[in-house]
């Protein structure tokens, strides 16, 4: 499900894929998002926490890219 992070009335939207995976043998998950200039990553105990943490990380990261007016995150959960 797409999650809107920054939305204005102008321009088209850019989608960024967030890959979520189990944290190996440890409990919880980790996630990464490829964005301009590299991207960001986070971890969390639940999928809900991953979503919350990634939204926060993306908002902070994208402050350096004000020319990207509209974007959203597409969360993809992998079992591997």
Secondary structure, 3 states (H helix, E strand, C coil): CEEEEECCCCCCEEEEEEEEEECCCCCCEEEEECCHHHCEEEEECCHHHHHHHHHHHHHHHHCCCCCCCEEEEEEEEECC
